[in-house]
Amino acid sequence: MRSIQHQVQLASIQIAFLDERQLLRYFAAHGVHTKHEAACLLAREFPEVAWQLPPHPRKPWEPEHWRMPAFDALMLAVIYLGPRTSQSKIKDIA
């Protein structure tokens, strides 16, 4: 992590860190308790990525679906940037 921070500083790029607690608190406030539920919420909010939604929640013994990292990135973006519109189903809780 320090190496990344150093390279970012050298390139004069701004970075932000989000705590896992922020992520959990944000989605819990929307009644979301699993990663798949969060992905479903985001798919409703962003229909352009709905086709990438994994077909079902994974079982504990199954590996994560290969499309899930796209929703991880979207989760972080929504938390960092805030809701998409004033009519958003996802409300800013900050």
OpenMM code with the backbone's topology and positions (N, CA, C; nanometers):
from openmm import Vec3, app, unit

residues = "MET ARG SER ILE GLN HIS GLN VAL GLN LEU ALA SER ILE GLN ILE ALA PHE LEU ASP GLU ARG GLN LEU LEU ARG TYR PHE ALA ALA HIS GLY VAL HIS THR LYS HIS GLU ALA ALA CYS LEU LEU ALA ARG GLU PHE PRO GLU VAL ALA TRP GLN LEU PRO PRO HIS PRO ARG LYS PRO TRP GLU PRO GLU HIS TRP ARG MET PRO ALA PHE ASP ALA LEU MET LEU ALA VAL ILE TYR LEU GLY PRO ARG THR SER GLN SER LYS ILE LYS ASP ILE ALA".split()
positions = [
    Vec3(0.0832, -0.1180, 0.0000),
    Vec3(0.0000, 0.0000, 0.0000),
    Vec3(0.0883, 0.1253, 0.0000),
    Vec3(0.1947, 0.1218, 0.0752),
    Vec3(0.2828, 0.2391, 0.0798),
    Vec3(0.3467, 0.2666, -0.0553),
    Vec3(0.3797, 0.1602, -0.1272),
    Vec3(0.4380, 0.1768, -0.2594),
    Vec3(0.3384, 0.2446, -0.3544),
    Vec3(0.2130, 0.2036, -0.3450),
    Vec3(0.1093, 0.2651, -0.4284),
    Vec3(0.0932, 0.4117, -0.3915),
    Vec3(0.0874, 0.4395, -0.2617),
    Vec3(0.0746, 0.5784, -0.2162),
    Vec3(0.1908, 0.6621, -0.2664),
    Vec3(0.3103, 0.6065, -0.2617),
    Vec3(0.4295, 0.6790, -0.3075),
    Vec3(0.4205, 0.7096, -0.4566),
    Vec3(0.3830, 0.6106, -0.5370),
    Vec3(0.3721, 0.6302, -0.6811),
    Vec3(0.2634, 0.7326, -0.7153),
    Vec3(0.1548, 0.7287, -0.6413),
    Vec3(0.0447, 0.8228, -0.6628),
    Vec3(0.0905, 0.9652, -0.6307),
    Vec3(0.1636, 0.9802, -0.5226),
    Vec3(0.2144, 1.1129, -0.4860),
    Vec3(0.3110, 1.1647, -0.5918),
    Vec3(0.3956, 1.0774, -0.6437),
    Vec3(0.4897, 1.1188, -0.7481),
    Vec3(0.4162, 1.1671, -0.8730),
    Vec3(0.3024, 1.1058, -0.9021),
    Vec3(0.2249, 1.1419, -1.0208),
    Vec3(0.1237, 1.2533, -0.9927),
    Vec3(0.1214, 1.3037, -0.8697),
    Vec3(0.0279, 1.4095, -0.8287),
    Vec3(-0.1186, 1.3706, -0.8522),
    Vec3(-0.1506, 1.2486, -0.8179),
    Vec3(-0.2871, 1.1984, -0.8307),
    Vec3(-0.3499, 1.1968, -0.6922),
    Vec3(-0.4730, 1.2459, -0.6835),
    Vec3(-0.5429, 1.2418, -0.5560),
    Vec3(-0.6055, 1.1044, -0.5367),
    Vec3(-0.5968, 1.0533, -0.4138),
    Vec3(-0.6607, 0.9262, -0.3828),
    Vec3(-0.7458, 0.9436, -0.2578),
    Vec3(-0.8404, 0.8546, -0.2424),
    Vec3(-0.9254, 0.8548, -0.1239),
    Vec3(-0.9345, 0.7108, -0.0733),
    Vec3(-0.9406, 0.6961, 0.0560),
    Vec3(-0.9530, 0.5648, 0.1165),
    Vec3(-1.0918, 0.5528, 0.1779),
    Vec3(-1.1560, 0.4422, 0.1523),
    Vec3(-1.2856, 0.4135, 0.2120),
    Vec3(-1.2692, 0.2959, 0.3066),
    Vec3(-1.3202, 0.3120, 0.4242),
    Vec3(-1.3139, 0.2085, 0.5251),
    Vec3(-1.4228, 0.1052, 0.4985),
    Vec3(-1.3937, -0.0202, 0.5246),
    Vec3(-1.4938, -0.1254, 0.5046),
    Vec3(-1.6192, -0.0989, 0.5876),
    Vec3(-1.6037, -0.0385, 0.7041),
    Vec3(-1.7202, -0.0057, 0.7878),
    Vec3(-1.8113, 0.0934, 0.7170),
    Vec3(-1.7540, 0.1891, 0.6435),
    Vec3(-1.8345, 0.2842, 0.5673),
    Vec3(-1.9189, 0.2103, 0.4634),
    Vec3(-1.8569, 0.1167, 0.3956),
    Vec3(-1.9258, 0.0376, 0.2942),
    Vec3(-2.0414, -0.0404, 0.3561),
    Vec3(-2.0147, -0.1106, 0.4654),
    Vec3(-2.1184, -0.1900, 0.5304),
    Vec3(-2.2309, -0.1023, 0.5851),
    Vec3(-2.1951, 0.0095, 0.6460),
    Vec3(-2.2951, 0.1005, 0.7019),
    Vec3(-2.3820, 0.1603, 0.5914),
    Vec3(-2.3202, 0.1979, 0.4829),
    Vec3(-2.3926, 0.2580, 0.3707),
    Vec3(-2.4985, 0.1623, 0.3165),
    Vec3(-2.4582, 0.0394, 0.2871),
    Vec3(-2.5522, -0.0544, 0.2287),
    Vec3(-2.6503, -0.1093, 0.3322),
    Vec3(-2.6109, -0.1223, 0.4567),
    Vec3(-2.7049, -0.1658, 0.5609),
    Vec3(-2.8178, -0.0643, 0.5755),
    Vec3(-2.7884, 0.0627, 0.5576),
    Vec3(-2.8904, 0.1675, 0.5653),
    Vec3(-2.9932, 0.1528, 0.4529),
    Vec3(-2.9580, 0.0785, 0.3488),
    Vec3(-3.0489, 0.0541, 0.2368),
    Vec3(-3.1093, -0.0859, 0.2442),
    Vec3(-3.0946, -0.1521, 0.3594),
    Vec3(-3.1515, -0.2854, 0.3765),
    Vec3(-3.0750, -0.3944, 0.3051),
    Vec3(-2.9507, -0.3672, 0.2712),
    Vec3(-2.8675, -0.4621, 0.1975),
    Vec3(-2.7681, -0.5257, 0.2933),
    Vec3(-2.7645, -0.6599, 0.2917),
    Vec3(-2.6766, -0.7291, 0.3860),
    Vec3(-2.5774, -0.8235, 0.3184),
    Vec3(-2.5950, -0.8480, 0.1893),
    Vec3(-2.5010, -0.9337, 0.1179),
    Vec3(-2.4499, -0.8601, -0.0055),
    Vec3(-2.3400, -0.9097, -0.0564),
    Vec3(-2.2817, -0.8505, -0.1763),
    Vec3(-2.3764, -0.8645, -0.2959),
    Vec3(-2.4445, -0.9770, -0.3048),
    Vec3(-2.5373, -0.9971, -0.4155),
    Vec3(-2.6555, -0.9013, -0.4052),
    Vec3(-2.7054, -0.8776, -0.2844),
    Vec3(-2.8137, -0.7803, -0.2657),
    Vec3(-2.7678, -0.6398, -0.3075),
    Vec3(-2.6428, -0.6057, -0.2733),
    Vec3(-2.5887, -0.4753, -0.3133),
    Vec3(-2.5791, -0.4672, -0.4653),
    Vec3(-2.5356, -0.5760, -0.5287),
    Vec3(-2.5252, -0.5783, -0.6747),
    Vec3(-2.6640, -0.5640, -0.7385),
    Vec3(-2.7659, -0.6276, -0.6790),
    Vec3(-2.9026, -0.6152, -0.7317),
    Vec3(-2.9520, -0.4713, -0.7197),
    Vec3(-2.9249, -0.4075, -0.6074),
    Vec3(-2.9630, -0.2674, -0.5879),
    Vec3(-2.8956, -0.1791, -0.6930),
    Vec3(-2.7682, -0.2019, -0.7157),
    Vec3(-2.6949, -0.1231, -0.8150),
    Vec3(-2.7442, -0.1517, -0.9570),
    Vec3(-2.7814, -0.2756, -0.9840),
    Vec3(-2.8325, -0.3099, -1.1169),
    Vec3(-2.9649, -0.2393, -1.1444),
    Vec3(-3.0472, -0.2203, -1.0400),
    Vec3(-3.1722, -0.1451, -1.0584),
    Vec3(-3.1428, 0.0029, -1.0801),
    Vec3(-3.0432, 0.0536, -1.0119),
    Vec3(-3.0083, 0.1951, -1.0229),
    Vec3(-2.9348, 0.2258, -1.1538),
    Vec3(-2.8544, 0.1320, -1.1988),
    Vec3(-2.7738, 0.1485, -1.3197),
    Vec3(-2.8106, 0.0376, -1.4192),
    Vec3(-2.9222, 0.0525, -1.4908),
    Vec3(-2.9675, -0.0545, -1.5806),
    Vec3(-2.8660, -0.0927, -1.6880),
    Vec3(-2.7743, -0.0020, -1.7183),
    Vec3(-2.6757, -0.0341, -1.8214),
    Vec3(-2.5798, -0.1458, -1.7799),
    Vec3(-2.5711, -0.1770, -1.6506),
    Vec3(-2.4858, -0.2874, -1.6053),
    Vec3(-2.5671, -0.4057, -1.5540),
    Vec3(-2.6983, -0.3961, -1.5607),
    Vec3(-2.7845, -0.5025, -1.5072),
    Vec3(-2.7564, -0.6373, -1.5740),
    Vec3(-2.7204, -0.6358, -1.7006),
    Vec3(-2.6932, -0.7607, -1.7715),
    Vec3(-2.5742, -0.8350, -1.7135),
    Vec3(-2.4888, -0.7646, -1.6389),
    Vec3(-2.3716, -0.8285, -1.5796),
    Vec3(-2.4001, -0.8898, -1.4433),
    Vec3(-2.5198, -0.8681, -1.3911),
    Vec3(-2.5542, -0.9210, -1.2592),
    Vec3(-2.5441, -1.0731, -1.2593),
    Vec3(-2.4676, -1.1295, -1.1676),
    Vec3(-2.4621, -1.2762, -1.1595),
    Vec3(-2.6026, -1.3327, -1.1379),
    Vec3(-2.6325, -1.4476, -1.1955),
    Vec3(-2.7688, -1.4997, -1.1968),
    Vec3(-2.8269, -1.5343, -1.0598),
    Vec3(-2.7433, -1.5671, -0.9651),
    Vec3(-2.7917, -1.6033, -0.8317),
    Vec3(-2.6832, -1.5765, -0.7288),
    Vec3(-2.7224, -1.5612, -0.6022),
    Vec3(-2.6199, -1.5441, -0.4981),
    Vec3(-2.5337, -1.6702, -0.4910),
    Vec3(-2.4080, -1.6521, -0.4640),
    Vec3(-2.3202, -1.7688, -0.4573),
    Vec3(-2.3413, -1.8426, -0.3262),
    Vec3(-2.3189, -1.9694, -0.3296),
    Vec3(-2.3208, -2.0515, -0.2086),
    Vec3(-2.1859, -2.0332, -0.1386),
    Vec3(-2.1810, -2.0532, -0.0084),
    Vec3(-2.0534, -2.0308, 0.0636),
    Vec3(-1.9361, -2.1103, 0.0072),
    Vec3(-1.9614, -2.2247, -0.0522),
    Vec3(-1.8532, -2.3072, -0.1047),
    Vec3(-1.8184, -2.2754, -0.2503),
    Vec3(-1.8941, -2.1871, -0.3122),
    Vec3(-1.8689, -2.1516, -0.4516),
    Vec3(-1.7744, -2.0315, -0.4599),
    Vec3(-1.6944, -2.0257, -0.5657),
    Vec3(-1.6108, -1.9061, -0.5852),
    Vec3(-1.6981, -1.7874, -0.6280),
    Vec3(-1.6460, -1.6693, -0.6072),
    Vec3(-1.7198, -1.5501, -0.6492),
    Vec3(-1.7317, -1.5485, -0.8016),
    Vec3(-1.8473, -1.5048, -0.8493),
    Vec3(-1.8707, -1.4954, -0.9942),
    Vec3(-1.7713, -1.3961, -1.0543),
    Vec3(-1.7249, -1.4247, -1.1755),
    Vec3(-1.6220, -1.3411, -1.2374),
    Vec3(-1.6697, -1.2004, -1.2682),
    Vec3(-1.8006, -1.1752, -1.2695),
    Vec3(-1.8517, -1.0406, -1.2974),
    Vec3(-1.8624, -0.9537, -1.1711),
    Vec3(-1.8500, -1.0143, -1.0546),
    Vec3(-1.8730, -0.9413, -0.9305),
    Vec3(-1.7747, -0.8253, -0.9077),
    Vec3(-1.6488, -0.8335, -0.9482),
    Vec3(-1.5591, -0.7187, -0.9285),
    Vec3(-1.6075, -0.5891, -0.9940),
    Vec3(-1.6830, -0.5995, -1.1036),
    Vec3(-1.7393, -0.4785, -1.1656),
    Vec3(-1.8364, -0.4113, -1.0689),
    Vec3(-1.9144, -0.4912, -0.9957),
    Vec3(-2.0078, -0.4360, -0.8985),
    Vec3(-1.9346, -0.3852, -0.7745),
    Vec3(-1.8220, -0.4490, -0.7398),
    Vec3(-1.7395, -0.3972, -0.6296),
    Vec3(-1.6941, -0.2549, -0.6611),
    Vec3(-1.6469, -0.2345, -0.7833),
    Vec3(-1.6009, -0.1016, -0.8251),
    Vec3(-1.7159, -0.0019, -0.8246),
    Vec3(-1.8320, -0.0450, -0.8705),
    Vec3(-1.9485, 0.0427, -0.8727),
    Vec3(-1.9933, 0.0774, -0.7312),
    Vec3(-1.9855, -0.0192, -0.6395),
    Vec3(-2.0197, 0.0073, -0.4988),
    Vec3(-1.9310, 0.1182, -0.4423),
    Vec3(-1.8029, 0.1077, -0.4677),
    Vec3(-1.7094, 0.2090, -0.4179),
    Vec3(-1.7370, 0.3451, -0.4807),
    Vec3(-1.7644, 0.3464, -0.6094),
    Vec3(-1.7921, 0.4731, -0.6776),
    Vec3(-1.9171, 0.5393, -0.6213),
    Vec3(-2.0218, 0.4615, -0.5974),
    Vec3(-2.1464, 0.5173, -0.5448),
    Vec3(-2.1245, 0.5743, -0.4051),
    Vec3(-2.0479, 0.5035, -0.3238),
    Vec3(-2.0223, 0.5528, -0.1884),
    Vec3(-1.9372, 0.6787, -0.1928),
    Vec3(-1.8371, 0.6801, -0.2765),
    Vec3(-1.7466, 0.7951, -0.2830),
    Vec3(-1.8116, 0.9167, -0.3501),
    Vec3(-1.8809, 0.8942, -0.4626),
    Vec3(-1.9365, 1.0053, -0.5399),
    Vec3(-2.0780, 1.0445, -0.4987),
    Vec3(-2.1502, 0.9536, -0.4338),
    Vec3(-2.2867, 0.9817, -0.3931),
    Vec3(-2.3859, 0.9284, -0.4934),
    Vec3(-2.5156, 0.9463, -0.4654),
    Vec3(-2.6190, 0.8925, -0.5536),
    Vec3(-2.6166, 0.9579, -0.6904),
    Vec3(-2.6720, 0.8887, -0.7870),
    Vec3(-2.6688, 0.9311, -0.9280),
    Vec3(-2.7570, 1.0525, -0.9552),
    Vec3(-2.8797, 1.0522, -0.9065),
    Vec3(-2.9732, 1.1625, -0.9303),
    Vec3(-3.0549, 1.1868, -0.8043),
    Vec3(-3.1328, 1.2925, -0.8037),
    Vec3(-3.2181, 1.3196, -0.6889),
    Vec3(-3.3305, 1.2165, -0.6795),
    Vec3(-3.3629, 1.1491, -0.7894),
    Vec3(-3.4661, 1.0447, -0.7874),
    Vec3(-3.4063, 0.9074, -0.7617),
    Vec3(-3.2810, 0.9030, -0.7260),
    Vec3(-3.2104, 0.7767, -0.7067),
    Vec3(-3.2749, 0.6921, -0.5983),
    Vec3(-3.2750, 0.5616, -0.6209),
    Vec3(-3.3192, 0.4686, -0.5178),
    Vec3(-3.2145, 0.4602, -0.4080),
    Vec3(-3.0926, 0.4950, -0.4426),
    Vec3(-2.9824, 0.4912, -0.3478),
    Vec3(-2.9626, 0.6326, -0.2962),
    Vec3(-2.9865, 0.6548, -0.1706),
    Vec3(-2.9760, 0.7878, -0.1115),
    Vec3(-2.8430, 0.8045, -0.0397),
    Vec3(-2.7913, 0.9226, -0.0445),
    Vec3(-2.6679, 0.9554, 0.0251),
    Vec3(-2.6960, 0.9591, 0.1735),
    Vec3(-2.6149, 0.8875, 0.2518),
    Vec3(-2.6375, 0.8850, 0.3961),
    Vec3(-2.5269, 0.9591, 0.4709),
    Vec3(-2.4379, 1.0226, 0.3983),
    Vec3(-2.3253, 1.0899, 0.4628),
    Vec3(-2.3695, 1.2099, 0.5427),
] * unit.nanometer
topology = app.Topology()
chain = topology.addChain("A")
for resn in residues:
    res = topology.addResidue(resn, chain)
    for name in ("N", "CA", "C"):
        topology.addAtom(name, app.Element.getBySymbol(name[0]), res)
